[in-house]
Amino acid sequence: MNIIFATNNAHKLSEVQAVLGDGFRLLTPRDCAITEELPETQTTLEGNARQKARYLYNHTGHDCFADDTGLEVEALGGAPGVHSARYATDGHDFAANNRLLLRNLEGKTDRRARFRTVICLILGGEEHLFEGIVEGRIIDQERGTAGFGYDPLFIPEGCDRTFAEMDAATKNALSHRGRAVRKLADYLHSIEK
């Protein structure tokens, strides 16, 4: 089954493809001649996922899905949340985002945080939402070189390694995106039968 995934991020694409498996061929917006940035102007993760999926569906007419992910830090009142990708700058600068997060957490003892992913699937014109959450904490300096974004600062509950210190299979088994994509995959497999 061909399905458009609203990302041109190679890391995300490979993570999601690994969870979905061989029965699905993921296309990117670029594969469909959409080169403009997809809109993300909503105030919630759900709103952004819906907005991106609807944009793709309206421009291509093909089944598609979009996700939005946020890191929600307890001591920062849930920030950066919906602004996670553009926390420090407008340009998805992971290093700058991590520096700002650490600066904003200086002197704070409550380091609890969670990653939350919401996926909006549009299949045959119908919308479906899937959510994945992983609880954890933010450490005070980056560890690891795998993954992307806040991965070097986030240790999931029950673990002693950051996402960036894990191989892709381990991270996918634990991660928010992995959990949301497994729900998406379960749904897609259930309707194929």
C-alpha positions as CSV (number, residue, x, y, z in Angstrom):
1,M,0.0,0.0,0.0
2,N,1.3,3.4,-1.0
3,I,0.7,6.1,1.6
4,I,2.0,9.7,1.9
5,F,3.8,10.6,5.1
6,A,4.0,14.3,5.7
7,T,7.7,14.6,6.3
8,N,10.9,15.0,4.3
9,N,12.9,14.2,7.5
10,A,15.0,11.1,6.7
11,H,15.3,10.1,10.4
12,K,11.5,10.2,10.9
13,L,10.9,8.4,7.6
14,S,13.2,5.5,8.5
15,E,11.8,5.2,12.0
16,V,8.2,5.1,10.8
17,Q,9.0,2.7,7.9
18,A,10.7,0.3,10.3
19,V,7.6,0.2,12.5
20,L,5.1,-0.1,9.6
21,G,7.0,-2.8,7.8
22,D,7.3,-4.0,4.2
23,G,3.5,-3.9,3.4
24,F,3.6,-0.1,3.1
25,R,5.6,2.1,0.8
26,L,5.9,5.6,2.3
27,L,5.9,8.5,-0.1
28,T,7.1,12.0,1.0
29,P,5.6,15.3,0.0
30,R,8.6,15.8,-2.4
31,D,7.7,12.5,-4.1
32,C,4.3,14.1,-4.8
33,A,5.8,17.3,-6.1
34,I,4.9,19.3,-3.0
35,T,8.0,21.3,-2.2
36,E,6.5,24.0,0.0
37,E,6.7,23.8,3.8
38,L,3.5,22.2,5.1
39,P,1.5,24.5,7.3
40,E,1.8,24.1,11.1
41,T,-0.1,27.1,12.5
42,Q,-2.3,25.4,15.1
43,T,-2.0,25.6,18.9
44,T,-2.1,21.9,19.6
45,L,-0.3,18.8,18.4
46,E,-3.6,17.4,17.2
47,G,-4.4,20.6,15.3
48,N,-1.0,20.6,13.5
49,A,-1.2,16.9,12.6
50,R,-4.7,17.5,11.2
51,Q,-3.7,20.6,9.3
52,K,-0.7,18.9,7.6
53,A,-2.7,15.8,6.7
54,R,-5.6,17.8,5.3
55,Y,-3.2,19.9,3.3
56,L,-1.6,16.8,1.7
57,Y,-4.9,15.1,1.1
58,N,-6.4,18.3,-0.5
59,H,-3.4,18.7,-2.8
60,T,-3.0,15.1,-3.8
61,G,-6.2,13.2,-3.2
62,H,-4.2,10.3,-1.8
63,D,-4.3,8.5,1.5
64,C,-1.8,10.2,3.9
65,F,-0.9,10.8,7.4
66,A,0.9,13.5,9.3
67,D,2.3,13.6,12.8
68,D,3.2,16.3,15.3
69,T,5.4,15.7,18.3
70,G,6.1,17.8,21.3
71,L,8.4,17.5,24.3
72,E,6.4,18.6,27.3
73,V,8.5,19.5,30.3
74,E,6.8,19.6,33.7
75,A,8.9,22.4,35.2
76,L,8.3,24.6,32.2
77,G,4.5,24.3,32.2
78,G,4.5,21.9,29.3
79,A,6.9,23.8,27.1
80,P,8.2,23.6,24.5
81,G,5.2,21.5,23.6
82,V,3.7,22.4,20.2
83,H,6.7,24.7,19.6
84,S,9.3,21.9,20.2
85,A,10.8,22.0,16.6
86,R,11.1,25.7,16.6
87,Y,11.8,26.3,20.3
88,A,15.0,28.4,19.8
89,T,14.7,29.5,16.2
90,D,12.4,29.2,13.2
91,G,14.7,26.7,11.5
92,H,14.6,23.3,13.3
93,D,18.0,23.9,14.9
94,F,18.3,20.9,17.2
95,A,21.5,22.1,18.9
96,A,20.0,25.6,19.6
97,N,16.8,24.0,20.9
98,N,18.8,21.7,23.3
99,R,20.9,24.6,24.5
100,L,17.7,26.7,25.2
101,L,16.0,23.8,27.0
102,L,19.0,23.3,29.3
103,R,19.3,27.0,30.0
104,N,15.6,27.2,30.9
105,L,16.0,24.2,33.2
106,E,19.0,25.6,35.1
107,G,18.4,25.4,38.8
108,K,15.2,23.3,38.5
109,T,15.1,20.0,40.3
110,D,11.9,18.7,38.7
111,R,13.2,17.3,35.4
112,R,10.1,15.2,34.5
113,A,9.1,15.4,30.9
114,R,7.2,13.4,28.3
115,F,7.3,13.1,24.5
116,R,3.9,13.0,22.9
117,T,3.2,12.2,19.2
118,V,-0.2,12.6,17.5
119,I,-0.8,11.1,14.1
120,C,-3.7,12.1,11.8
121,L,-4.4,9.5,9.1
122,I,-6.7,10.4,6.2
123,L,-7.8,7.2,4.5
124,G,-10.5,7.3,1.9
125,G,-11.3,10.8,3.1
126,E,-11.9,9.8,6.7
127,E,-9.8,11.1,9.6
128,H,-8.4,8.9,12.3
129,L,-6.2,10.1,15.3
130,F,-3.5,8.0,17.1
131,E,-1.4,9.1,20.1
132,G,1.8,7.8,21.6
133,I,3.3,9.0,24.9
134,V,6.5,8.2,26.7
135,E,7.3,9.5,30.1
136,G,10.8,10.3,31.2
137,R,13.2,13.0,32.4
138,I,15.6,15.6,31.0
139,I,19.3,15.2,32.0
140,D,21.7,18.1,32.4
141,Q,24.0,17.4,29.4
142,E,23.7,15.7,26.1
143,R,24.6,12.0,25.8
144,G,24.7,9.9,22.7
145,T,24.9,10.5,18.9
146,A,22.0,8.6,17.5
147,G,18.5,10.0,16.9
148,F,17.7,13.6,16.5
149,G,16.1,16.6,18.3
150,Y,15.9,16.3,22.0
151,D,17.0,12.6,22.0
152,P,20.4,13.3,23.6
153,L,18.7,14.9,26.6
154,F,15.8,12.5,27.2
155,I,15.9,9.4,29.3
156,P,12.7,7.3,29.2
157,E,11.2,6.0,32.4
158,G,12.8,2.7,33.5
159,C,15.9,3.3,31.4
160,D,19.4,4.6,32.1
161,R,20.2,5.6,28.6
162,T,19.0,8.6,26.5
163,F,17.2,7.9,23.2
164,A,20.4,9.1,21.5
165,E,22.3,6.3,23.2
166,M,20.0,3.6,21.9
167,D,20.0,1.7,18.6
168,A,17.0,2.4,16.3
169,A,15.2,-0.9,17.2
170,T,15.4,-0.2,21.0
171,K,14.3,3.4,20.6
172,N,11.4,2.4,18.3
173,A,10.2,-0.1,20.9
174,L,10.0,2.6,23.5
175,S,9.4,5.9,21.8
176,H,6.3,8.0,21.6
177,R,6.4,8.0,17.8
178,G,6.9,4.2,17.8
179,R,3.8,3.8,20.0
180,A,1.7,6.1,17.8
181,V,2.9,4.4,14.6
182,R,2.2,0.9,16.0
183,K,-1.4,2.1,16.7
184,L,-1.6,3.4,13.1
185,A,-0.1,0.1,11.8
186,D,-2.5,-2.0,13.8
187,Y,-5.4,0.0,12.4
188,L,-4.1,-0.3,8.8
189,H,-3.4,-4.0,9.1
190,S,-6.9,-4.6,10.6
191,I,-8.7,-3.0,7.7
192,E,-6.5,-4.9,5.1
193,K,-7.9,-8.2,6.3
